Amino acid sequence: MRTALVIGTGLIGTSAALTLQSRGVTVHLADHDPEQARMAAALGAGTDEPPIGPVDLAIVAVPPAHVAATLADAMRRGVARAYLDVASVKAGPRRELEELGLDLSSYIGTHPMSGKERSGPLAATADLFEGRPWVLTPTRETDTEVLNLALELVALCRAVPVVMDADAHDRAVALVSHMPHLVSSMVAARLENAEETAVRLCGQGIRDVTRIAASDPRMWIDILSANPGPVADLLSAVAADLDETVSALRSLQSSDEAKRQDGATGIETVLRRGNAGQVRVPGKHGSAPTAYETVAVLISDQPGQLARIFADAGMAGVNIEDVRIEHATGQQAGVVQLLVDPKVAPALAGALRERGWALRQ
């Protein structure tokens, strides 16, 4: 791939452009808002000048509702040898393109499973897709050259290609992305009118659950409007689980010992089902989940503290597999949780104590 046209310079489009530009591909940028394309160009994502002739690959990075129309316009103008989109739903846009009677041999639907709470070109980074799954949904019509260009894009972005059927993809993202986002938003909504004294008690658990609720509602309306059925089905199942859980909690309030026992059994069931589901979430780099041990280090909120901890862990010859930070309420301090291989946890704890760090048991 020598040339590409990115249509839509939001988070995903600009991130892809930044990556391609850094790999030596000449990238042209287009957007319905010329100012946004100019901003992406100023960030080093390419040029907002139109290409002189057809490019090797056109990447359509617009909201799902506009994918079909944008692709149809680009195909009719012949702007590229191959076309793909990066929308978070796949079946709907393809059906729309089929209804328009277009030759789809030069098109493939794709979806990089990566993103942020923030949107727009200023949030874009060249490493956004590294190590992340990138779904490809070819059909029997898809030309081999088009599939190869899509795979080349995935490789240049250092993502992991995953081939799926379009309808199966939409059901999958409803489960792992769209439904969780709505649940997160509903939990966060409970905080809107909560008493300030209660909100001040927020810890890492509520931060974890509500993090994705900070995303742009307008973007999510576009996404959910393109995949409402599978999401509604999943939320119906969640609603049934909620009804059972509420009933179990009410039973725990009963003065009848048998009802209290039934309630406890019901709560234990939902918690154990949660355990069973959580362990299926892929671990580091998409591999099978690994059980790490936590070394908790007390730190003050001052510049250089995290760098010192990582440097000291490196001096001890320990690889930090993951890290979490828990901020203390009302204090300029917190706890850094270093997740490491259980075999090296005692050595790391000893090395950190020797270097003056206070550890939380």
C-alpha positions in Angstrom: 0.0 0.0 0.0 1.4 3.3 -1.1 -1.5 5.7 -0.9 -4.7 5.9 1.2 -7.7 8.2 1.6 -9.2 8.5 5.1 -12.8 9.8 4.9 -13.8 10.9 8.4 -11.1 12.3 10.7 -12.5 11.5 14.1 -10.7 9.3 16.7 -10.5 6.1 14.6 -9.9 7.7 11.2 -7.2 10.0 12.4 -5.5 7.3 14.4 -5.4 5.0 11.4 -4.0 8.0 9.3 -1.3 8.7 11.9 -0.2 5.1 11.8 -0.2 4.8 8.0 1.7 8.1 7.7 4.3 6.9 10.1 4.7 3.7 8.1 5.5 5.7 4.9 2.0 5.6 3.3 0.9 8.8 1.6 -2.4 9.7 3.4 -5.1 12.0 2.1 -7.8 13.3 4.6 -11.4 14.2 4.0 -14.2 15.1 6.3 -17.7 16.7 6.0 -16.1 19.3 8.3 -13.1 20.7 6.5 -11.8 22.3 9.7 -11.6 18.8 11.3 -9.6 17.5 8.4 -7.2 20.4 8.6 -6.8 19.7 12.3 -5.9 16.1 11.6 -3.4 17.2 8.9 -1.8 19.6 11.4 -1.4 16.7 13.8 0.7 14.9 11.1 -2.0 12.5 9.9 -1.6 13.4 6.3 -2.7 16.1 3.8 -6.2 17.5 3.4 -5.5 18.0 -0.3 -7.5 15.6 -2.4 -5.6 12.8 -4.3 -4.9 13.4 -8.0 -6.0 9.9 -8.9 -7.4 6.7 -7.3 -5.6 5.7 -4.1 -4.8 2.1 -3.1 -7.3 2.1 -0.2 -10.1 4.3 0.9 -10.9 4.0 4.7 -14.4 5.2 5.6 -14.5 6.2 9.2 -17.9 7.9 9.6 -20.8 7.0 12.0 -22.7 3.8 11.0 -25.8 5.7 9.8 -23.6 7.4 7.1 -21.4 4.5 6.1 -23.4 3.3 3.1 -24.0 6.7 1.6 -20.3 7.7 2.1 -19.1 4.5 0.5 -21.5 4.7 -2.3 -20.4 8.2 -3.2 -16.7 7.2 -3.0 -17.2 4.1 -5.2 -19.2 6.1 -7.8 -16.4 8.6 -8.0 -13.8 5.9 -8.2 -11.5 7.3 -5.6 -9.8 4.0 -4.8 -8.9 0.5 -5.9 -10.4 -0.9 -2.6 -12.7 0.3 0.0 -13.4 -0.5 3.7 -15.2 1.0 6.6 -14.4 0.8 10.3 -17.8 1.2 11.8 -18.8 -0.7 14.9 -21.7 -2.5 13.1 -21.3 -4.5 10.0 -24.5 -6.1 8.7 -26.7 -3.0 8.3 -24.3 -0.9 6.2 -23.6 -3.9 3.9 -27.3 -4.5 3.3 -27.7 -0.8 2.5 -24.9 -1.0 -0.1 -26.5 -4.1 -1.6 -29.9 -2.3 -1.9 -28.1 0.5 -3.8 -27.0 -2.1 -6.4 -23.3 -1.5 -6.0 -20.5 -3.9 -7.0 -19.2 -4.9 -3.7 -16.2 -7.0 -4.9 -14.0 -4.0 -4.1 -15.4 -3.5 -0.5 -14.8 -5.2 2.9 -16.4 -4.3 6.2 -14.0 -4.1 9.1 -14.1 -3.0 12.8 -11.0 -2.3 14.9 -11.9 -3.2 18.5 -10.3 -0.1 20.0 -11.3 3.3 21.2 -11.4 5.9 24.0 -13.9 7.8 26.0 -12.9 10.9 24.1 -13.5 11.4 20.4 -12.2 13.7 17.7 -8.8 14.0 16.0 -7.2 15.5 19.2 -7.8 12.2 20.9 -6.1 10.2 18.2 -2.8 8.3 18.6 -0.7 6.2 16.2 -0.6 3.3 18.7 -4.4 3.1 19.3 -4.8 -0.3 17.5 -1.6 -2.1 18.7 -2.4 -5.6 20.0 -6.1 -5.0 19.6 -8.5 -7.3 17.6 -9.5 -5.9 14.2 -12.5 -7.7 12.7 -12.7 -8.4 9.0 -16.0 -9.5 7.4 -15.3 -10.7 3.9 -17.9 -12.4 1.8 -17.7 -14.6 -1.3 -17.8 -11.5 -3.4 -14.8 -9.9 -1.8 -11.9 -9.6 -4.2 -8.6 -11.2 -2.9 -6.7 -8.0 -3.5 -9.2 -6.1 -1.3 -8.8 -8.6 1.5 -5.0 -8.4 1.2 -5.1 -4.6 1.4 -7.3 -4.8 4.5 -4.9 -7.3 6.1 -2.0 -5.0 5.2 -3.7 -2.1 7.0 -4.2 -4.3 10.0 -0.6 -5.3 10.0 0.6 -1.8 9.6 -1.5 -0.8 12.6 0.0 -3.8 14.5 -3.5 -5.1 15.3 -4.7 -8.7 15.3 -6.9 -9.7 12.4 -10.1 -11.7 13.2 -12.4 -12.9 10.4 -16.1 -13.1 11.2 -19.5 -13.1 9.6 -21.1 -9.7 9.7 -24.2 -10.7 11.7 -22.1 -12.7 14.2 -19.9 -9.7 14.6 -22.9 -7.5 15.5 -24.2 -9.9 18.0 -20.7 -10.2 19.6 -20.2 -6.4 19.9 -23.6 -6.1 21.4 -22.5 -8.4 24.1 -19.0 -7.1 24.8 -19.3 -3.4 24.0 -22.8 -2.0 23.3 -24.7 -3.5 26.2 -22.0 -2.9 28.8 -21.9 0.7 27.8 -25.6 1.2 28.5 -25.3 -0.7 31.8 -22.3 1.5 32.8 -24.4 4.6 31.9 -27.3 3.4 34.0 -25.1 2.8 37.0 -23.4 6.3 36.5 -26.9 7.9 36.3 -27.5 6.8 39.9 -24.8 9.3 40.9 -26.4 12.3 39.1 -28.6 13.3 42.0 -26.9 11.4 44.8 -25.9 13.3 48.0 -22.4 14.8 47.9 -21.3 12.9 51.0 -22.1 9.6 49.2 -20.3 10.6 46.0 -17.2 11.6 48.0 -16.9 7.9 49.0 -16.4 6.8 45.4 -13.6 4.3 45.1 -11.9 2.3 42.4 -14.9 -0.1 42.0 -17.3 2.6 40.9 -14.7 4.3 38.8 -14.1 1.0 36.9 -17.8 0.4 36.4 -18.6 3.9 35.2 -15.5 4.8 33.2 -17.0 4.2 29.8 -20.1 6.2 30.7 -18.0 9.3 30.0 -18.2 8.7 26.2 -20.0 11.1 23.8 -23.8 10.4 23.8 -24.2 11.5 20.2 -21.7 9.0 19.0 -23.4 6.2 21.0 -26.8 7.1 19.6 -25.4 6.5 16.2 -23.9 3.2 17.2 -26.9 1.9 19.1 -29.3 3.0 16.3 -27.4 0.7 14.0 -27.6 -2.4 16.3 -30.7 -2.0 18.5 -32.1 -5.6 18.3 -29.2 -7.6 19.7 -28.6 -5.0 22.4 -32.3 -5.0 23.4 -32.2 -8.8 23.6 -29.2 -8.7 25.9 -30.7 -6.0 28.1 -33.8 -8.0 28.5 -31.7 -10.9 29.8 -30.0 -8.5 32.2 -33.3 -7.1 33.3 -34.5 -10.7 34.2 -31.3 -11.2 36.2 -31.9 -7.9 38.0 -35.5 -8.9 38.8 -34.2 -12.2 40.4 -31.5 -10.3 42.3 -33.9 -7.8 43.6 -36.2 -10.6 44.8 -33.3 -12.3 46.5 -32.3 -9.1 48.3 -35.9 -8.6 49.5 -35.9 -12.2 50.8 -32.8 -11.4 52.8 -34.9 -8.8 54.7 -37.5 -11.3 55.7 -37.9 -12.5 59.3 -38.4 -16.0 57.9 -35.2 -18.0 58.1 -36.1 -20.1 55.0 -36.7 -17.0 52.9 -33.4 -15.5 54.1 -31.6 -18.7 53.1 -33.3 -18.6 49.6 -32.2 -15.0 49.3 -28.6 -15.8 50.2 -28.6 -18.7 47.7 -29.9 -16.4 45.0 -27.3 -13.7 45.6 -24.5 -16.4 45.7 -25.8 -17.7 42.4 -25.5 -14.4 40.6 -22.1 -13.7 42.1 -20.7 -17.1 41.1 -22.1 -16.7 37.6 -20.3 -13.3 37.5 -17.1 -15.1 38.6 -17.5 -17.7 35.8 -18.1 -15.0 33.2 -15.3 -12.8 34.3 -12.6 -15.5 34.1 -13.5 -15.8 30.4 -12.4 -12.3 29.7 -9.1 -12.5 27.7 -5.9 -11.5 29.6 -2.8 -9.7 28.5 -2.4 -9.4 24.7 -5.6 -11.4 24.2 -4.2 -14.6 25.8 -5.9 -16.7 28.4 -6.5 -15.0 31.7 -3.5 -15.2 34.1 -3.7 -15.0 37.9 -1.4 -12.3 39.1 -0.4 -11.3 42.6 -0.8 -7.7 43.7 1.9 -5.7 45.4 0.3 -2.6 46.8 2.6 0.4 47.3 1.6 3.6 49.2 2.6 6.8 47.2 2.1 10.5 47.6 0.6 12.6 44.7 3.9 14.1 43.6 5.7 14.2 40.2 8.0 11.2 39.5 6.5 8.8 42.0 5.3 6.3 39.4 8.5 6.6 37.5 10.5 5.7 40.6 8.4 2.7 41.4 8.7 1.3 37.8 12.5 2.0 37.9 12.9 0.2 41.2 10.9 -2.7 39.9 13.1 -2.8 36.9 16.2 -2.7 39.1 14.8 -5.8 40.9 14.4 -7.6 37.5 10.6 -7.8 37.8 8.2 -7.3 34.9 5.0 -5.4 35.9 2.2 -7.2 34.1 -0.5 -4.5 34.9 -1.0 -1.6 37.2 -3.9 0.1 38.9 -4.1 3.3 40.9 -6.4 3.8 43.9 -6.7 7.4 45.0 -7.2 8.2 48.7 -10.3 10.3 49.5 -9.5 13.8 50.6 -5.7 13.2 50.6 -2.9 13.8 48.2 -2.0 10.2 48.3 -3.0 6.8 47.0 -2.1 3.2 46.4 -0.4 1.8 43.3 -1.3 -1.9 42.8 1.4 -3.7 40.8 0.2 -6.9 39.3 3.1 -9.4 38.8 3.8 -13.1 38.4 3.1 -14.7 41.8 6.6 -16.3 41.8 8.3 -12.9 41.8 5.9 -11.0 44.2 7.9 -11.7 47.4 11.2 -10.5 45.7 9.5 -7.3 44.4 8.0 -6.5 47.8 11.4 -7.0 49.5 13.2 -4.9 47.0 10.7 -2.0 47.3 10.9 -2.0 51.0 14.7 -1.9 50.8 14.3 1.2 48.6 12.1 3.0 51.2 8.6 2.2 49.9 5.7 1.6 52.3 3.6 -1.4 51.3 0.0 -2.1 52.2 -0.7 -5.6 53.4 
